[in-house]
Amino acid sequence: MSSAKAPPVSPLAPTAMPELPPLPGVRIATAQAGIRYSGRTDVLYVALESGTRAAGVFTRSKCPSAPVDWCRDALADGSARALVVNSGNANAFTGRLGRDAVARTVEIAAQAAGCRTGEVYVASTGVIGEPLPAERFEGVLAECAARAEDGPAAWNAAARAIMTTDTFPKLATRTAEIAGVPVTINGIAKGAGMIAPDMATMLSFVFTDAALPQDVLQALLSAGTKTSFNCVTVDGDTSTSDTLMLFATARAGHPAITDPADPRLAGFREALDGLLIELAQLVAKDGEGARKFVTVRVTGAESDASAHRIAMSIANSPLVKTAVAGEDANWGRVVMAVGKAGEPADRDRLAIWFGDVRVAVQGARDPDYSEAAASAVMREPEIEIRVDLGLGDGNARVWTCDLTKAYVEINGDYRS
Amino acid sequence: MSSAKAPPVSPLAPTAMPELPPLPGVRIATAQAGIRYSGRTDVLYVALESGTRAAGVFTRSKCPSAPVDWCRDALADGSARALVVNSGNANAFTGRLGRDAVARTVEIAAQAAGCRTGEVYVASTGVIGEPLPAERFEGVLAECAARAEDGPAAWNAAARAIMTTDTFPKLATRTAEIAGVPVTINGIAKGAGMIAPDMATMLSFVFTDAALPQDVLQALLSAGTKTSFNCVTVDGDTSTSDTLMLFATARAGHPAITDPADPRLAGFREALDGLLIELAQLVAKDGEGARKFVTVRVTGAESDASAHRIAMSIANSPLVKTAVAGEDANWGRVVMAVGKAGEPADRDRLAIWFGDVRVAVQGARDPDYSEAAASAVMREPEIEIRVDLGLGDGNARVWTCDLTKAYVEINGDYRS
């Protein structure tokens, strides 16, 4: 069994953080505004050159945070000049005070950036229900604007400033070509609990120097979300603040492209999708208390959508996740999770694998089942659970982590 | 925080077990068949007098166990002469071997009871995916039939024989009158994990001496399930074996009743509903690792169904349940759970109470919020979380328990 204490850094963290290259049109500064934490940065300010376009995907919560409301409205225009993110306070469920805090924040940021308030995007993460003291941004954001810079250290600092219960910063980078012109994509993310579809990060911001109109950016981002952040879950709980944004500074001098299906975007799309998947996986690898990274693959379902719901039912099952924590090849619980998904399934056609070890076939234990082989798989830090339904061609793949005593400890003590 | 070790008996267990009165037409025996456990009973045999009618409600899992399949088929007839329940092995996902094991079990039981196999009902609970050694019932069931008896000790033994990870036996009794004639209802249940709608017990068996036809029994049982077992959740996981059956021995000499809406059934219906609620609550109070019993009440929803889904979203949220374990009045997580339910909700109309302490109103923290008062509520062993949506007349009430490190420990080690 896992011990109860959460380690300072997830054992699933990458051994080396990627170095993010400079990204023309983006400058970064972080600061300590004293929102809630002391002795660490809690504000990220990103200056975006004139001409930057934005796209976004947000929580499906019926009770979204005030910043999410703001960003949705601001995207109607789509021009972006500044991004302000704070950690420590989510500014969610704060009523009129929450809207006032956003208004004050974008006012201060617009002044610092020399832009309209509608060109400022905001995101907040942390405790829900406590008023955000936006006045603490006064002076801080102007000072950030003055010293904002590019380069690996700035990106790393950005990823750190937006962390809450995260145990490591989450960064990813890709390069691609659009019509032969090189472009860069840099992304950061934060999130460790309250992670579920749809939208599985709390916050993620992706930047590129590509020159793409808002509708193209939005189409690429929405499509990429389906195979990345919408495929990861830690605890099935959906944040009020989930925000994924893509900013394009248009500094890479490639020809204009107006159709998201333009074949010249194939490489860019692939790079963006890969970056989003990498960031989403990092979130699962930093799942609160996580010791195991779990890939759930479902094949042979009636449809992809059905496969996805079954995969999520497995990935969200507390009994499956505690079994993984206990390194127990308890495939009966996988059957249970398939059964409760409510999707078409035929008990007598099911086959189940842990890693390469088939444990069940045709609705019963595999005649060649080896407890030792299955247990060996369960001892690995990264585990694949695969289910074949034997019904059709529907496939899905989602990621999650185990459920350990440390998760309970972290979340029983979060506010106190 | 809770300590990691599960106590031998849930702190939420009733201080005294009810004494179940004799029930004409029902005789009970338990035995040690050595299915999986040693040194404890693992078989319950119930002999039912000729003329007994049965009704049942079963798991909605798409991968039900072999015994569930059997009972569903047997109910087409509805006559019942024997019930055989074993603990230690669920006989689920055992393919052809599972069906063979059921066939062998009912054959042995029918011989012991002197009845048709179609009059035997079976249920199994325990590990999934391992073949049930039905041959161990040979001799055992005949011997049970010979010595089966009635009375409090027999009922208590029955409740104990069907336990798995339960920490206390679950029994309840009611009396009522049908057309002036006294009738008795006795019920037992087991279940502590893999508890979720729809059908929240793993196994529960209710017996009465009322004389009611099968369709009336089924109508009463289905209706009673909606406000009892379908309103309790421990972990959102749905068993492949969930079984709730009602047997009526027809020994109470009241006039024939053929309509479930007959006003002469009002008292019986109320007694049955109360007994089902009591048993369902006992299941939540024995939730694996539970230290707190939580009632979630939702009012002001657009409909009762919507209120129920929101209440279940709260009751199943790992973040809400770990906060309760940590005695943390973290109402922000309640907002999160309302938002993720996907049901109509208006953030700015929400009000939330912990016990009698209103913590949020009109979409923001209550101006009179007292952390001390809210924390005092959280230290109680039984907690009510109430949410008013301010939209309509829809109400719901569900029960759950907290999520502790002991849950993780119990379920990480269950098979080993």
Interface residues (C-beta under 8 A of the other chain):
Chain A: M1 S2 A4 T59 R60 S61 K62 C63 P64 A90 A92 F93 T94 G95 R96 L97 G98 V127 I128 G129 E130 P131 G193 M194 A196 D235 G236 D237 T238 S239 T240 N316 S317 P318 L319 T322 A323 A325 G326 E327 D328 N330 W331 G332 R333 V335 M336 A337 V338 G339 K340 A341 G342 E343 P344 A345 R347 D348 L350 A360 Q362 G363 A364 R365 L403 T404 K405 Y407 V408 E409 N411 G412 D413 Y414 R415 S416
Chain B: M1 S2 A4 T59 R60 S61 K62 C63 P64 A90 A92 F93 T94 G95 R96 L97 G98 V127 I128 G129 E130 P131 G193 M194 A196 D235 G236 D237 T238 S239 T240 N316 S317 P318 L319 T322 A323 A325 G326 E327 D328 N330 W331 G332 R333 V335 M336 A337 V338 G339 K340 A341 G342 E343 P344 A345 R347 D348 L350 A360 Q362 G363 A364 R365 L403 T404 K405 Y407 V408 E409 N411 G412 D413 Y414 R415 S416
